[in-house]
């Protein structure tokens, strides 16, 4: 633990609202309470995507980024409502004001979650656990909503801790408990570990943090690239990233590495449709539109190319994202190629993002590209 000794006294809180959009709707409309509620695009017509779902809906397997049509299949009696982002933004501003009573070191990740560094809190409370309790209580009293909190000495562990006792949870993982906690953590919970990487790890006999810990840093980087160094550090409780109140978002996207190489345009278009849904959902969540859509392609020999198209006005609709990505894909020439990774991102937020910052006093942090 010597490498993190400089951070031993850092006090980090991760606050994550519980099913935020759905909880706001259930608060404002009593007829939605206790019922499976889906906030997002409606399933009729071309259908949309799920922005979030109430806990009653999650019991049926409904999740964010899922198509609304799929959600309806899983729960035919679910209620579907469109998002009211102006209301969520107002609630988010109120939550931000509650945070600011205790610290100015606030890193919003989206409207419904943020990191707080309360190492030196404004009210000299001294206890991060007590501050987390006060914040949770204020949110409940003033907004009639619940939040979950994770408390630790770094961002990674605090983020994971906030998810342990949801909803309305509070989990503290102190310095002496971190390494044991990380050893027991399933590999799929680690930063940057998607389905394909998790599958690769398990094929190597790596199922938990303890398994990862047995490998040298050089072995991890050989198998997993530069992120292997992060695995090596974090399984030992080392995460030196600071809470960053003013981080500019340059791009937002998603990508997927496939279990087998794609060889036909039809396969590639099917996967691009799925990735576009994820990107679209994230754009809605962070209320962003971009003027430039970029396609990323990595071939079986690890050669990588990008292609992009810009628009005169910002876009974030699913049809434009999906169709543009597929057009860019077709233009690369797909005869006799093997594709192992595809990605879609939007950028060039420009004046739109600057205006949102002024209006909302919120700026997404460094969790946009990869969700923990």
PyMOL commands that set and color helices and strands:
alter all, ss='L'
color gray80, all
select helices_A, chain A and resi 2-7+20-28+30-32+55-58+68-74+85-100+128-143+155-161+175-184+187-189+195-203+209-213+217-224+227-234+265-286+318-331+350-360
alter helices_A, ss='H'
color red, helices_A
select strands_A, chain A and resi 12-17+37-40+50-53+79-81+106-110+113-117+147-152+170-172+251-262+290-299+304-315+339-347
alter strands_A, ss='S'
color yellow, strands_A
deselect
rebuild
show_as cartoon
